[in-house]
């Protein structure tokens, strides 16, 4: 076996299953973020990432860990997204981000086709924030004490997929805005 793709999780960023109203350390959430979850599910995902890294190093194979965001199936846009957008605090646990199931399939395909990266962690999310307010304006309002570490695109998802776009060539095909009328 020369290639393994594993499912990690957005929960590793420490807010999804935190006790109380936890804040992120900084935005955007990128793969080099200091992950520090307090729940066993996210901790198990980090253990999986660490084991994968060890195996990749020991056996000289490619292992790519996908920190998968909240997976959205096509029928969920019309049913669920108006509530997400109208109640943005409900999406904090997902960093106001998501991944369309079809785009996740594209990401998996890109991982299988890309060789020679050794161990890598990739955020598997779509490009855009799930709010009607531009990203930086929204984050300053919703998380005023959290530092923004770099310039962010107007609608860039706080759980950044920049690495997967740059390294694997991911292209967001299923932006929620093309399926939801508010």
C-alpha positions as CSV (number, residue, x, y, z in Angstrom):
1,X,0.0,0.0,0.0
2,X,1.6,3.3,-1.1
3,X,-1.3,5.7,-0.3
4,X,-3.8,6.1,2.5
5,X,-6.4,8.8,2.9
6,X,-7.9,9.0,6.4
7,X,-10.8,10.9,7.8
8,X,-9.9,13.3,10.6
9,X,-12.3,16.1,11.7
10,X,-13.0,19.8,12.1
11,X,-13.5,18.9,15.7
12,X,-9.8,18.9,16.3
13,X,-9.8,22.7,16.4
14,X,-11.4,22.4,19.8
15,X,-14.7,24.2,19.7
16,X,-17.2,21.7,18.3
17,X,-17.6,19.6,21.4
18,X,-16.1,21.9,24.0
19,X,-17.6,22.5,27.4
20,X,-19.3,25.9,27.4
21,X,-18.8,28.6,24.8
22,X,-15.2,28.1,23.7
23,X,-13.5,30.4,21.3
24,X,-11.0,29.6,18.6
25,X,-7.4,30.8,19.2
26,X,-7.1,32.6,15.8
27,X,-8.6,32.9,12.3
28,X,-8.3,31.5,9.8
29,X,-8.1,27.9,11.0
30,X,-5.3,26.4,9.0
31,X,-3.6,23.1,9.3
32,X,-0.7,24.4,11.4
33,X,-3.2,25.7,14.1
34,X,-2.4,24.7,17.7
35,X,-5.2,22.1,18.0
36,X,-6.3,21.4,21.6
37,X,-9.7,19.7,21.8
38,X,-11.2,18.8,25.2
39,X,-13.4,15.9,23.9
40,X,-12.5,12.3,23.3
41,X,-13.8,12.2,19.7
42,X,-11.5,15.0,18.5
43,X,-8.6,13.7,20.6
44,X,-9.0,10.3,18.9
45,X,-8.9,12.0,15.5
46,X,-5.6,13.7,16.5
47,X,-4.3,10.3,17.7
48,X,-5.2,8.9,14.3
49,X,-3.3,11.8,12.6
50,X,-0.2,11.1,14.8
51,X,-0.3,7.4,14.0
52,X,-0.6,8.2,10.3
53,X,2.3,10.5,10.4
54,X,4.4,7.8,12.1
55,X,3.4,5.2,9.5
56,X,4.1,7.5,6.6
57,X,7.6,8.2,8.1
58,X,8.4,4.6,8.9
59,X,7.3,3.1,5.6
60,X,7.9,6.0,3.2
61,X,4.3,6.1,2.0
62,X,1.8,8.9,1.4
63,X,-0.9,9.4,4.1
64,X,-3.2,12.3,3.8
65,X,-5.5,13.2,6.8
66,X,-8.6,15.1,5.8
67,X,-10.0,17.4,8.6
68,X,-13.5,17.1,7.2
69,X,-16.0,19.8,7.9
70,X,-19.7,19.5,8.4
71,X,-20.8,17.4,5.4
72,X,-23.8,18.7,3.5
73,X,-25.8,16.5,1.1
74,X,-27.6,18.2,-1.8
75,X,-31.1,17.9,-0.3
76,X,-29.9,19.7,2.9
77,X,-29.3,23.1,1.3
78,X,-33.0,24.0,0.9
79,X,-34.0,22.2,4.2
80,X,-31.2,23.4,6.5
81,X,-29.2,26.3,5.2
82,X,-31.8,29.1,5.8
83,X,-31.7,28.2,9.5
84,X,-27.9,28.2,9.5
85,X,-27.7,31.6,7.9
86,X,-30.5,33.1,10.0
87,X,-28.9,31.7,13.2
88,X,-25.1,32.0,12.7
89,X,-24.3,31.2,16.4
90,X,-25.5,27.7,15.7
91,X,-22.6,27.3,13.2
92,X,-19.8,28.4,15.5
93,X,-19.1,24.8,16.3
94,X,-18.4,24.2,12.6
95,X,-16.4,27.5,12.2
96,X,-19.2,28.7,9.9
97,X,-17.9,26.3,7.3
98,X,-19.1,23.1,5.5
99,X,-18.2,20.7,2.8
100,X,-20.6,19.6,0.1
101,X,-20.6,15.8,-0.2
102,X,-19.8,16.0,-3.9
103,X,-16.9,18.3,-3.3
104,X,-15.6,15.9,-0.6
105,X,-15.7,13.2,-3.3
106,X,-13.6,15.5,-5.5
107,X,-11.1,16.0,-2.7
108,X,-10.7,12.3,-2.1
109,X,-10.1,11.8,-5.8
110,X,-7.5,14.5,-5.8
111,X,-5.8,12.8,-2.9
112,X,-5.6,9.5,-4.6
113,X,-4.2,11.1,-7.8
114,X,-1.5,13.2,-6.0
115,X,1.7,11.3,-5.1
116,X,4.8,12.1,-3.2
117,X,3.6,14.4,-0.3
118,X,4.4,12.0,2.6
119,X,2.2,12.8,5.5
120,X,-0.2,15.8,5.1
121,X,-3.2,17.2,6.9
122,X,-5.7,19.0,4.7
123,X,-8.8,20.9,5.8
124,X,-11.6,19.5,3.7
125,X,-14.1,22.4,3.4
126,X,-15.8,24.6,0.8
127,X,-14.5,28.1,0.1
128,X,-17.1,30.3,1.7
129,X,-18.5,31.3,5.1
130,X,-22.1,30.3,5.9
131,X,-23.2,33.9,6.7
132,X,-24.7,36.9,4.8
133,X,-22.0,39.1,6.3
134,X,-18.5,39.3,4.9
135,X,-16.0,37.1,6.8
136,X,-13.8,39.6,8.6
137,X,-16.7,41.8,9.6
138,X,-18.6,38.8,10.9
139,X,-15.6,37.4,12.8
140,X,-14.9,40.8,14.5
141,X,-18.5,41.0,15.6
142,X,-18.9,37.3,16.6
143,X,-15.5,36.7,18.1
144,X,-14.1,40.1,19.0
145,X,-11.2,38.8,21.1
146,X,-9.9,36.4,18.5
147,X,-7.0,37.5,16.4
148,X,-7.1,37.4,12.6
149,X,-3.6,36.3,11.5
150,X,-3.7,37.1,7.8
151,X,-5.8,38.9,5.2
152,X,-8.9,36.9,4.4
153,X,-11.0,36.9,1.3
154,X,-14.3,38.7,1.5
155,X,-16.4,35.5,1.9
156,X,-13.5,33.1,2.8
157,X,-14.5,30.3,5.2
158,X,-12.9,30.6,8.6
159,X,-11.9,26.9,8.4
160,X,-9.6,27.6,5.5
161,X,-9.2,25.3,2.5
162,X,-6.3,27.3,1.1
163,X,-3.8,24.5,1.4
164,X,-6.0,21.9,-0.4
165,X,-6.6,24.4,-3.2
166,X,-2.9,25.3,-3.6
167,X,-1.4,21.8,-3.1
168,X,-4.1,19.5,-4.6
169,X,-5.9,21.9,-7.0
170,X,-9.3,21.7,-5.3
171,X,-12.0,23.8,-6.9
172,X,-15.2,24.5,-5.0
173,X,-18.0,23.5,-7.3
174,X,-21.0,23.5,-4.9
175,X,-21.1,26.9,-3.2
176,X,-24.1,27.0,-0.9
177,X,-25.2,30.3,-2.3
178,X,-26.1,28.7,-5.7
179,X,-28.7,26.4,-3.9
180,X,-30.2,28.6,-1.2
181,X,-32.6,31.6,-1.6
182,X,-32.9,33.7,1.5
